[in-house]
Structure formats: C-alpha cells, structure tokens
Amino acid sequence: ARARVIVVGGGIGGTTAARYLRMWSGGRLEVVLIEPQADFVSCPMSNLVLGGFRALDDLRRPLDSLQRQHGVQLIRDRVRSIDTRHRLVLPAQGAPLRYDRLVLSPGIDLDWGAVRGLEAAHDEGRVLQAWKAGPETLALRRQIEALPDGGVLAITIPEAPYRCPPGPYERASVVAAWLKRHRPRAKLLVFDANPDITSKAALFRKVWAEQYAGLIEYRPLHKAIAVDAGRDTEGRSTVRFELQEPERVDLLNLLPPMRAGSLARETGLTGAAGRWCEIDYQTFAATAAPDIHVIGDAIQVAPAMPKSGHMANAHAKVAAAAVIASLAGWEPDPAPMLTNTCYSHVDGERVIHVASVHRYLAGERTYRAVPGSGGVSDAPNALEARYAWHWARTLWADMLG
Ligand code: FAD
C-alpha cells in the first residue's frame, strides 16, 4: 500500500506541507489534510482590515485547489485526538484514520485563563482578540468604527514568544492611521508586557513619534492580569496590571499569552512548561513522538526565530523533505536553512520590513541567524507596500497552488 501522510491544520504550515509532500514525492504519497474550515483566511495583512484599508475577502482563499491541482485529500473536520501508539487520528465526525507519518500545524491557542475575567468578556463579545483572522477581525473593526471621537482604545501585548512579534505594533500603527483621520481626538494606549517593542523597535518608535505623537502612547512592562469589561455606567472596561494602577478605556483589544494549539498539548508533545512543542530542529520530528512532525507557531522557537507565517511556510518544506526521506530510508538534509521576512504597515500606504536567514548547526542541534544576513528597512516607504502585497500573494500561491 502507498504510505499515507496525514496533515492536521490547513493554515500556513499545514497547506504548504500538504502541497510539497505531493509535489516532492511525485504524487507517490497519499496525503490527507484535515481542517475544519473550507477557506484559508490570512492573518498576514489582516491588520489592514482593522484600519479599513482592505476587505477581509481580499485575504480569503479556498482550500480545494489543493485537492483539484495537487491530489491532496481534503477532510473538513476537526481532529479530536491522536493515538500515537497505534498511529491513528481520531476526527470529531469521521472514522479513525491510520497514518505512517503525521504533520501537525495547529497554530496557537489563546490562554484565556491567564487573564482573570477575559474568557467571559470574550464570550460576550466585549473584548475581542482578532489574532486568528476571520469573523472577529470584522467584529473588532466594527468596534473601532463605533469608538467616539475623544475615546480611548487600548491594545495589550503578552510576553514573548507570541504569534507574529511585530503584529501588535503594526496593528497599533494602522488603527492609529484611521483614528488620526476619522477620530482625531482619540487616544490609543499600547500596554506591552515586554520591556520594549519586540520587533523593528527603532522604526516603530520613530513612526509613532513623527506620525502619531499624542495619539499612540506606549507603555512597556505592563502585564495585564485581569479585565472587567464594559460594566461601568458608560460601558467602559477596566484592565488591571500586575504592577501598575488599573486603567479604564472605551475599547480594549486584549491579547493574552499564547501557547501551542490544544491538540498538540493534549497529544503530549509540549515540553516541561507545557506551552510549545519540543522537536528535533533538523527534521521537525516531535521529541515525544518521532512519527509526528510539528511545524509553525506551535513549536518552541530556536534562538532569534519568530513565530511567523513565512517561517511556518519554511518549516513545512523542511518537514516535508524529512518525511519523504524517512519513508524512503534516506538520511535527512544535514543542514536545512530557513528564511524569514516580516513586512509591517505603518499606515495604509507605507511599510517597513525585517528579514533574516537561519541555518541549522548540527553541533548545536538548533538554528542560528546567519551573521550578516537579512536586515531592516531604513525608513517606511511606499515601494515596500507593493512588495508586502506581492509577498502575501506569493505565500498564498505557494501554500495552495
Ligand atoms: P495557522 O495558520 O493558524 O493554522 C492553524 C490551522 O490549524 C487553523 O486553520 C486551524 O483551524 C487548524 N487546527 C487547529 N486545531 C485543529 C484540529 N484539532 N483539527 C484540525 N485542524 C486544526 N506572519 C508573517 O510571516 N507575515 C506577516 O505579515 C504576518 N502578519 C500577521 C498579522 C497578524 C495580525 C497575525 C495575527 C499574524 C500574522 N502573521 C504574519 C503570523 C502568521 O499568521 C502565523 O505565524 C501563521 O499563521 C502560523 O501558521 P500555522 O500553520 O502555525 O498556524
């Protein structure tokens, strides 16, 4: 019988893995992709929807091209559990499926329990995250549009590592661009649990000082621990911090700490702290279950490696090659390389980027940034806004064909 590889999670990592497993095996592998959603909706570029610069439908792509063009079998379902001993995947609806190798790219879960009151506030739609692009992105956009002039909006950022290091600062910037024009007396508070801006710090600081002075107020080392949402007489929310005095705001976008998707945690693939999956970086095979390759945001990152879509796409290719090699009895690539580029909009028209190259070092069994590789933009510019959009379209095409 043909070897069967099951891919769980049809986001950036999983779709790329499924497509490349089919292409690089010359169609010889049976590849099954299990994902509950019919469409991929891109987190990259979704901050632009919050700033009113793009529609969510611009970021939506159907998954079925993987089936039509690449012969990937698509199953629209959620995986309930994985039986690693018998190599079985147990979907919520369908019958158990046997695998020879499994690629797991479940993304992140938001750790609601880490901030008191947040889960209830989120369930009631009072405090949204919009850190998984989709209906919540649109709902948060509507909340921003409803903010009165003179209103105060706050974004809170959890301790690193979290999905997309520059993402919250990009979000603050593009939302500020809209506020500046349509709610000129509004204020945007950025409460960061980290000691400083975690990506492209100098560039964001410069943009905020030049473009958003008096509008964006950045407060480092503010770790949100509790929220009381929309309950005072004016419908405002109170956010409480570990150290500082509480703040009352009109609109709150609270990003709690993040961890690997629950399926990875429940399968026992996370390390001692139980947050991120432990893997062999050369092949992305899980330490606890070497027939399972974990990729994307769910893994414990190597030094200087961001949790990004670009990275998830690169992990997927290393893992696909490693799966094919292990099924064929070949040695894996001794020195895989990964690249990353993160573009961030600072308003509707201008973009900054950071790029890096990461090489696997066999002696250290991890990746290190290649000295002298990569770099950052000199200043925000319109040309990179075109590059950013082409980057996103190229990524979606590389994932879905
Ligand atoms: P995802 O893409 O989230 O995919 C996970 C998939 O797994 C989901 O489709 C989910 O439905 C599925 N799943 C989970 N559990 C199960 C289960 N039990 N059974 C079946 N399926 C399951 N990255 C960049 O490189 N550049 C950017 O400009 C950029 N901008 C961003 C902006 C924002 C606002 C955000 C939030 C993120 C941004 N990112 C960016 C980061 C990028 O979106 C993530 O790093 C990337 O999506 C990670 O890919 P993944 O495959 O790990 O997870």
Boltz pocket constraint, residues with backbone or C-beta under 6 A from the ligand:
constraints:
  - pocket:
      binder: B
      contacts: [[A, 8], [A, 9], [A, 10], [A, 11], [A, 12], [A, 13], [A, 14], [A, 34], [A, 35], [A, 36], [A, 37], [A, 42], [A, 43], [A, 44], [A, 45], [A, 46], [A, 47], [A, 77], [A, 78], [A, 79], [A, 80], [A, 105], [A, 106], [A, 107], [A, 108], [A, 130], [A, 131], [A, 132], [A, 133], [A, 163], [A, 164], [A, 167], [A, 261], [A, 263], [A, 295], [A, 296], [A, 297], [A, 298], [A, 307], [A, 308], [A, 309], [A, 310], [A, 311], [A, 312], [A, 341], [A, 342], [A, 343], [A, 344]]
      max_distance: 6.0
